[in-house]
């Protein structure tokens, strides 16, 4: 009985620590860190030399060449008309949960920075 009570006490503490780690490591707000902690098995493939600190240097209005200078090459690029998406992370397989890091360009300038956890 004592072991059960100890486990009931330790499990919520371990979960809270996991949330805090996700908030610090990925710079996620609380609810995104909570979601990532619930779906704790992330299958994220990162671009070569990816770092959160470099990704956080990307600002709205930057040119494609400025982003490439900071981040190097993305995993993939997708362009239609004057809009492009550069992916610096992706799932390791179809229909998996992963940390999403995308940069959207409009007229070759950063128009949106996507940093979240995609839970399928």
C-alpha positions as CSV (number, residue, x, y, z in Angstrom):
1,X,0.0,0.0,0.0
2,X,2.9,2.3,0.8
3,X,4.4,1.8,-2.6
4,X,1.2,2.6,-4.3
5,X,0.9,5.9,-2.4
6,X,4.5,6.8,-3.2
7,X,3.8,6.1,-7.0
8,X,0.6,8.2,-6.9
9,X,2.7,11.0,-5.4
10,X,5.7,10.6,-7.8
11,X,3.9,10.3,-11.1
12,X,2.3,13.8,-11.1
13,X,5.7,15.2,-10.1
14,X,7.5,13.5,-12.9
15,X,4.8,14.7,-15.4
16,X,5.2,18.3,-14.1
17,X,9.0,18.0,-14.5
18,X,8.5,16.8,-18.1
19,X,6.3,19.9,-18.9
20,X,9.0,22.2,-17.4
21,X,11.7,20.5,-19.5
22,X,9.7,20.9,-22.7
23,X,9.1,24.6,-21.8
24,X,12.8,25.2,-21.4
25,X,14.2,23.0,-24.1
26,X,11.9,24.0,-26.9
27,X,10.8,27.4,-25.5
28,X,7.2,26.3,-25.7
29,X,4.4,28.1,-23.9
30,X,2.7,26.0,-21.1
31,X,-0.1,24.4,-23.1
32,X,2.1,23.4,-26.0
33,X,4.6,21.9,-23.5
34,X,1.7,20.1,-21.9
35,X,0.6,18.6,-25.2
36,X,4.1,17.5,-26.0
37,X,4.3,15.9,-22.6
38,X,1.1,14.0,-23.1
39,X,2.3,12.7,-26.5
40,X,5.8,12.2,-25.2
41,X,7.0,10.0,-28.1
42,X,8.0,12.6,-30.6
43,X,9.2,11.4,-34.0
44,X,10.9,14.5,-35.2
45,X,13.6,14.6,-37.9
46,X,15.6,17.8,-37.7
47,X,17.6,19.6,-40.5
48,X,21.3,19.2,-40.3
49,X,22.8,21.6,-37.7
50,X,19.4,22.7,-36.4
51,X,19.3,24.5,-33.1
52,X,16.5,26.2,-31.3
53,X,18.7,29.3,-30.6
54,X,19.4,29.8,-34.3
55,X,15.7,29.3,-35.2
56,X,14.7,31.9,-32.7
57,X,16.9,34.5,-34.5
58,X,14.6,34.4,-37.5
59,X,12.4,37.5,-37.6
60,X,9.5,38.6,-39.8
61,X,10.6,40.5,-42.9
62,X,14.0,38.7,-43.2
63,X,15.0,37.7,-46.7
64,X,15.5,34.1,-47.8
65,X,19.3,34.6,-48.0
66,X,19.3,36.0,-44.4
67,X,17.4,32.9,-43.1
68,X,19.7,30.5,-45.0
69,X,22.7,32.3,-43.5
70,X,21.3,31.6,-40.0
71,X,19.8,28.2,-40.5
72,X,21.6,26.7,-43.5
73,X,19.5,24.4,-45.7
74,X,16.0,23.3,-44.8
75,X,14.9,19.7,-45.0
76,X,12.6,20.7,-47.8
77,X,11.1,23.7,-49.6
78,X,7.7,24.0,-51.2
79,X,6.9,27.0,-53.4
80,X,3.7,28.1,-55.2
81,X,3.5,31.5,-57.0
82,X,5.2,34.0,-54.6
83,X,4.8,31.9,-51.4
84,X,7.3,29.4,-50.1
85,X,7.5,27.1,-47.1
86,X,10.9,26.0,-45.7
87,X,10.8,23.1,-43.3
88,X,13.5,22.7,-40.7
89,X,11.8,19.7,-39.1
90,X,9.4,17.0,-40.2
91,X,7.9,13.7,-38.9
92,X,9.9,10.6,-39.4
93,X,6.9,8.9,-41.0
94,X,3.4,9.8,-42.2
95,X,0.8,10.5,-39.4
96,X,3.3,10.9,-36.5
97,X,3.7,13.6,-33.8
98,X,6.6,15.9,-34.2
99,X,8.0,19.3,-33.3
100,X,7.2,21.6,-36.3
101,X,9.6,24.3,-37.4
102,X,8.5,26.0,-40.6
103,X,9.3,29.4,-42.1
104,X,6.8,30.9,-44.6
105,X,7.9,33.4,-47.2
106,X,5.9,35.8,-49.2
107,X,7.7,37.7,-52.0
108,X,11.0,36.2,-50.6
109,X,10.5,37.7,-47.2
110,X,9.6,35.9,-43.9
111,X,5.8,36.3,-43.4
112,X,5.2,33.7,-40.7
113,X,7.3,31.5,-38.4
114,X,5.7,28.3,-37.2
115,X,7.0,26.8,-34.0
116,X,4.7,24.2,-32.5
117,X,4.1,20.6,-31.7
118,X,2.0,18.7,-34.3
119,X,0.0,15.9,-32.7
120,X,-1.7,13.7,-35.2
